[in-house]
Structure formats: structure tokens, C-alpha cells
Amino acid sequence: MPTPSNLATRLSRFVMAALESGCAIAANPHVATSLGGQYHLVSWQCPESPDLSNLSMEDPRTYLFFLERSHYSLVCADGSIVQMSFKIHRGDLVGHRLCYMPCPVAFDPMELIEDALYDVVQRNLVSGKLDLVRYRGAVRFDFDQNAAGIGHPASHLTFNFDDVRIPVGRTLDANTFLDFVDRNFIAANSNLVRMALPIGSDPTVDVLAIGDRERPHIAWHPVGLR
């Protein structure tokens, strides 16, 4: 896979291209940070690095927290947040967080001319107008080989509730994740995938445990591995 610095550069180019094209309304460059012991984290650049695993993904306040603290790779034109981070050890992918969080409210794009997205979302959430509220949970693909155990697959999909962990057969690269999000959740005219660069963490690796093969899980065959 790409070196940590090269992967950070690729991710930065992608999110900045998304911003310049109008597919995104906000974006952060990505950086490679040494964690010691030859571990590196490639993630969005942010002044602080809290433990995001402690935040409830079904709580709209988490969305506002991410937005206010700039915890995102990019914010799409519809207000949805995309987070992409990868943990690398000696050239091998050992973890990733690939999250899509839809905007919890509907809003008129014209509102962003005068107000920041944070203010628009907060105002619409407390407006009492239920037709503006959207009950849509986040979708997050997590991978952490060291955290694997019973009920906690190494690679899994979490959605709606934090304790939902659907086993996923392989690790994900950024392009596969963006394709999944673009096809299923983002507006048809977003064009995120069309402009996606070969971002990396490829090739993906089969990490499905034997026990998880015996129950419902998500699996696919990448091109060339059929």
C-alpha cells in the first residue's frame, strides 16, 4: 500500500478536488502522524484528537460536535460528513475508520449564503418543525485486527446503533468506501466517485474469522480475485 505520507497526500488531493468542484462545502487536508513503534495514523488534520469511539453515532449532537471541531475529511454539499482515517504499521494496514454521517436535518442551500452550516443545522433541529428532521443513522466501516474478538469482528459495519457490528469480509480501501457511499447515500449528482483518485490501502485483505463465515456478513470479490 502507499506509504503513510503518500496516502495522506492522495487523500488531501481528493478532498480538495471535491471542495473545488462543489461536491463538498468543507474539507480538511490529511496528514501522517507517527504514533511510535513504527505505527502511523493517516487522518484529517485537526487541532485536537479526542477518542471518537466514545461518541454516540446516533446522537445528532455528535454530528454537531464533528462539524464544530472540524472532525471530518469532507462535508458534502448535502451536509453529510465523511471521515477517512487509516492506521499503518511497517507498511501494512492495521486499522481504518471510514464513516459516513448524514445531515440530521433538511435545509435549503440558500441558507448557507448567510449562515454557517453548524448554525443552520442547530436552528432546524430546535425549530420544532418535524418535517425538517431526518432520522438517518451513520454508517461506519471499522477495522482493527488487535481489537478482534467474540462479537467484535476485526472488520465490521456499524450503523444505527453503536453496538451493531456486522462482520465484513475484507478491509476497505478509500475508493471502495467512497463508491459504496456515493452509490447508496449521496445525491445522484455528487460525482464523488468519478473524480476519486486511486487513493489506496489496496489490495484489500480477507480478515473474516471462521465463526463469522457461519452467520450473515458482508462479503464481495474485488476485481482480479474472483
Phi, psi and omega in degrees: 000168180299157173294159179307316181292322179292319178296318178299319179296317180297315179296320179297317179298319181295309184294326178290325175294322177296322179292314182293330182277349183092359176290336180231154178251353175201150180202154178238138172295159180250148183226155175258122183243132177285131178256002183088157179063029181065023173262140176228143174249125175254115186206175179293146181283128184209145181298332183228159181228076179285169176281097184291342181292343180273358183265133181286123184284344180266000181266122180299339177293334176293319176301313181295323178298313178300317183293314183293320184268004177064040177268076179198156170281314176203158173247118183289167184299334179271007178092353180288150183253137175240129177239131178225119176217149184224140176249128187234137177230114179052043176087356179252141176286124179240357178189152171206154173231113181234104191235137172239122180238111180291155177294133184283357179222160170270145179210156176275124180308333179295338178296334183282353178291323183255335185233152174289153181303320179305313181293322179295314181294314180298318180296317181288330178293323184261006184289340184084359179270099186296337180290348178268342184276137181239115180272085182226124183276161176286158176237124185224127174260115179248146173221127176204099183299326183287340181263002183295142178184185179299124181080001180221080181300149180305313176243128183207162178251126176248131175208155180065304180232146185296333182274359176280120179225093178277123181302138177241132188295331187225166166289164178244142168263166185299321181294319178297318179296313181296323178296317179299314181294314184296320182287330190251335190232326186271153181308146187302335183263018184289322178063022180299317183291321181300327182263000183293136175274164171290088192284316172115186194092022180267154000281155177288157187237139176286119182233016183285125179288155182303316181297326181284341177290341184268001177228167183306135180206173179257127180214152177205166181243105178302152178304132180096347180245011181287000000 
